[in-house]
Amino acid sequence: MKIRKAAQGDQHRLTEIAISSKTYWGYSEEFMSLCKDELKVSRTDIQSKLVYLLEDREIKGFYCLSIEDKRLESLFVHPQFIGQGIGKLLWVDLLQKAKAYQLNRFQLESDPFAESFYVRMGAIKVGSVHSEVFPGRKLPVMEYIV
């Protein structure tokens, strides 16, 4: 397995992985339709943020870390590989990158189903925010001190 920086052209596959990973949790078609824009990985993301992927003949997962905003924007594992340690490998890599960029802490808005993963990785819940996509839904805000 290899972790590498995402290249132009990877954005479509990364978007597919984000959508399929979110779908894994049993969300309705209506909900997923509302989330599609939020889950999209763009060329600009790849150019301006730390977007890294883990691959072994195929892309198994990725993350997007904004150094400027001190924010983990996404970390997704393809559903076929959930529970196999891919998320932890990506997490360890993003922590190394955060340290290299002298990022002392970062925040993320977690999917409620992923909150326990981030807690296991050492993040703490510091609050919650209302979802911009789905009215009445709250998202845990997590923080990690590097």
Summary of the structure (lengths in Angstrom):
residues: 146
radius of gyration: 14.4
end to end distance: 24.6
largest distance: 40.4
contacts: 424
relative contact order: 0.16
helix: 39%
strand: 31%
